[in-house]
Amino acid sequence: MNQILYTAEGKTSGPLPIKTIVKFFAICLIVLGVIFMGESAYSLFSFNSQDSRSYR
């Protein structure tokens, strides 16, 4: 188990350090969250604009 969680500083010829993998997935999750927030904001805006047109 310690070999899986091992993070060595410096150049290694083995697998990628855990920090690099965690940063990659964190950035991917942030980008995915921003996309979902943008889609939901657009959906709310378009729904509200269609709803206000029907009352006039």
Buried (B, 14 or more C-beta within 10 A) or exposed (E): EEEEEEEEEEEEEEEEBEEEEEEEEEEEEEEEEEEEEEEEEEEEEEEEEEEEEEEE
